[in-house]
Amino acid sequence: MKSIALVSLAIDPKTGQTDATAPFMVRALKPRNPLSTHPARNGIYEDEPAVIEQLLPGEFKARFEAEWTDDGWKFGKRVPDA
């Protein structure tokens, strides 16, 4: 089932700029089913260039369509900001 996940990029503490090459944090916006056997769905992800490409220069967070699988989140399109 698809849901919404918030992606937050790392920020370089020296420059205050986003670091698109660093791993990023993902937070599920829909509470996890307490009966689920999956581990917590929030976590650190990397090697997802299709996600990074959808962020504008200087942006550090955005919402994405995502689906939880046995391998973790599979990201889809960016959700427009409300």
N, C-alpha and C positions, 0 to 999 in steps of 0.2 A: 504494500500500500504506500502511495506517495504521501509525503508530508513536507513540511518546510524546515530547513536547517539554516541557522545563522553561521556564516563564515566570517571569521575575524583574522585579518593578517597580522603578522608580527610587526612591531614598530622598533626601529633601531634607536636605542636610548641615547646614542651620541648625536644623531642628526634629527630625531623626531619624525623621520620619514618612514613610510611603509617599506617593508622588505619582502618583495614578491618572491624571492628565492628561498625564504625560510619556510619551515612547516607552518601550517595555519591551524587555528582552533575551530572546531565545529561544535555547535550547541543545538540540540534538537529543541524545536519550539513547541512540540507536542509532547506532553508527558509520556514517559515510557509505560507500557503496560506492566503492572507489578507482577503479573503471572508469567511474563516472558522469561525465557531461559537465556536470552541474549545478554551480553555484558552491557554496561552503561553505554549509551549511544553518544555521549559527549566525548570529545577527545582531540588528539593531534593528528592531522593528516598532512601528507606531502605528496609530491609527484602527481599533481592534479592540474596540469596546465590549462585544461578547458575551463576550470573554475577561475583561475587567475586571469585568464584572457577576458572574462566578462566584467572585471572590475575596471573602473576608470582610473587614470593616474591620480594618485593622492587619496583614493578611497581606501579605507581600512576594514570596512565590513559591508556585507550585503546578505540578503536572503536568497536561498536557492530551493527549487524543487529538488527533493531527494527521496530516495527509496532505501530502506534498510535491508541489507542482504546478509547472508552468512559471512561475507567478506567485508562487511562494513557498509558505509554510505556509498551509494552510486548517485552522483550529482547530475542534475539536468539543467534546465534553463534558470536564469536569474529571475526572481520574482520582482516586479516593479515595486519601487518604494511607495508606501501609502501616503 
